[in-house]
Amino acid sequence: MPDIERVRANLATLVLESYLHGLFSLLYISTIYFFATRRTLAGTNQTIKHHFTSVMFLGVTTLFSMVTVHWILVIYQAFFAFIHLGNTSAQAAFYADYAQGPEVVKETLLFSVALLGDALVAYRLWIIWGRNRLVIIFPIFALVGMVAMSMAMVIQLVKSESEPVDTILPPLELTCFLLSFLGNLYSTCCIIFHICRLTRVKSGSDSRLKWFLVLLVESAAIQTIWQIFALATFGEVDARDTFPAIVGISNTLIHARVGLGWSPDSPAAKQQSTQKHGGNIV
């Protein structure tokens, strides 16, 4: 990749990730509001403490912290490159240096966010399928493989010397992303299948659109679709550096639906399902 293209790509990444982080922040704050007023919105007897100590909320909060640190590092690198480095070649060399401290931390955060995001999707699959342990066997094995590959990749980054970003990426990194993609694809398909099997869509274009959006959010399909894009453009910083924000947005959308009582496993939805089995989800 020519120097000027590398610099432009990182500038585009800064703008895109800043936008996505802003969207993630808005969703996260909205989710806090939904859960703080859950008793009124959903009409349940659950306490606010229960909502803010749930597995999904703690996971999303951890994601928000890690994604924010990742975004701050991207901003730091941009300021350092364009203020302290005087020419395009030096800026491109700086961005291509995998061994620099901020880049190692960024890569560690990238894999950590991917691991946590995949774990939350697997947890979601377990909940949707009525806590069936058999259905999450494959995602668990994928997570174990990702942990091993991620640790090996981080160690390799710490020990490696500067490498240009447009060279062939290490097999460990590609394997880690493939495991993440396969685990998410499996979970997404299983969630979509289960929701389609238990619910039906109302007639009308508006209802069909809502049904599509429900499936898109509930199954974490946004995360899986972005992984397809990332794998198709593997090595491009735009896809890699924006992936943590996409993981956060995907999981926060799920949690926001639960907070509003619009999810199949939310207390309000369960109460409606008890009254009428197999009702509409939208």
Secondary structure, 3 states (H helix, E strand, C coil): CCHHHHHHHHHHHHHHHHHHHHHHHHHHHHHHHHHHCHHHHHCCCCCHHHHHCCHHHHHHHHHHHHHHHHHHHHHHHHHHHHHHCCCHHHHHHHHCCCCCHHHHHHHHHHHHHHHHHHHHHHHHHHHHCCCCCHHHHHHHHHHHHHHHHHHHHHHHHHHCCCCCCCCCCCHHHHHHHHHHHHHHHHHHHHHHHHHHHHCCCCCCHHHHHHHHHHHHHHCCHHHHHHHHHHHHCCCCHHHHHHHHHHHHHHHHHHHHHHHHCCCCCCHHHHHHHHHCCCCCCC
